[in-house]
Amino acid sequence: MALIEYKKAGLRYTVISTMQAGIELSGAEAKAVRKKQGKLDGARVIIRGGEAFVVGMSIPPYQVGNTPAGYDPERTRRLLLKKSEIVELAEEEAKKGLTVVPLEVYNAGRYLKVRVAVVRGKNKSDKRESLKLKDAKREMDRAMRTK
């Protein structure tokens, strides 16, 4: 069950491959995510110095009154991956036209995980085609339910 989703990822990108990663959060951030507070819109994954980071992910303060001074809701957060997975993501990111984005944050037992995907951006005609397919599927489902 996803706690936070990047809902427009299916419209904006074509997903090539996905993988699961842990995420390094403070205690208050983890509580906020478990309350389904946060946004992944515009977030992406960067690889620097042999580590993977999520940039642009926003997690608001859990309790505004108890927020530590200088808390930045859009700070860079480290992803917990194996070295081989980081190398694989770095190679994919280096290819022209590909980027790595987080799709969702979810619970895996007591841990919070992030599903990251290697994606290719869609152009306008691809987006229109995706919307047409989605509408056609909705109409088929509606027709099947009424029978």
N, C-alpha and C positions, 0 to 999 in steps of 0.2 A: 504494500500500500504506500503510495507516494505521499510524502508530507509536503514537499514543494516540487512543482513541475515547471518546466519551460514549455508552456502550452503552444507557443507559436513555432517551435522547432520543426514540427512536421510540415508546416507551410513554407518556412524559410529555407530549410535544408533537406538534402537527401542523405539519409544515414547510411554510412558504409559499414562501420563496425562499432560495437559497443564493448565496454568493460566496466567492471565494478571497482571502486576505490574507496578507501576510508577517507575521512576528512578530519582535520585537526581544528577543534572548536574549543572555546572557553566554556565553562559550566553554564553561564547565563545564555550564551548563544545556543547551546544544545537544548536548553529548556525552551527557548523561543522557537527553534525549529520544530520541536515536538508539539508545540502549540500551533504549528502550520503557519508561522509568521516568517516571511522572507520572500525574496524574488530572485529568479534566475534569468530574467529578461536581460539580454545583452551580455551575459557572463560568458567567459571563455577560459580555456586552460592554456597556460604557457609553461614551457619547460626551460628552466634556467639553472645552471650549475648542477645538473644531475638530479634536480628535484622538480616536481610538478606543483603548480599553484593555480588556484581559481581566482580570476580577476573579474570584478564587476558584480559579484554576488552580494546581495544586500540582505543583512539580517538586522532588523531593528532591535533596540534594547528590550530585554525581557520585562523588566520593571523600570520605568523611566526614573523613578525616584531613587532607585538603588544602583543606577548605572555608574560605573567608574568614570572619573574625570578623563576626558580625552578619548572616550570610546568612539571608534570609527565603524559605522555599520557596513561600510564597503571595503573594509581592509582586505588585503590579500591573504587567502587561507591556503595552507599546505595540504596537498593530497598525499595519502599514504598508499604508495604503490611499491611493487618490487622493482629492482633495478632493470630487469629485463622488460617489464611493462613500460617503464619510463623511456627506455631506449626505443621500444616499438612506437610509442606515441611521438617521440621526437622525430623519428624517421618519417612517419606519416605527416606530421606537421610541416616538415621541410618540403614535401611535395607541393607543386604549384596547384593552387585552387582548393587545397584541403585545410581544414581547421579542426580544432578539438573543442567541443562545448559540453557543459554539463546538462544532462536532460532532466534528471530528477534527484531529489534527496529522499531517502526512504530508510525505514527501520529494517535491520537484519538482526533479529534477536534484540539484544540490548544496545547494539552499536548503530551509529548513523553511517550510512553509506551513500555514495554519489555514483550514479550511472553516467559515465562520460562516453561520448561518441565522437568518432572521426566522421566529419560531414563535409559535403560539398554544397555550396550555395546554389539555390535555384534562381533561374532568370524568370522574367515575368510570364512567359508562355508556359513554363513548367508549373508555376504557381497556379495559373488558370486551369491547367489540366488536372492538377491535384484537387482543386475545388470541384471541378466537374465530376471526377470520379467519386468524391465524397458525397455529392448530391445524388448521384445515380445509386450509390449503395444505400443511402438513406431511403430513397424512393422504393428500392427493391425490398428493403426490410419492412417498410410501411405496408407494401402490397402483400407481403407474406403474412403479416400479422392480421390483416383484415379478412383473409380467407379462412 
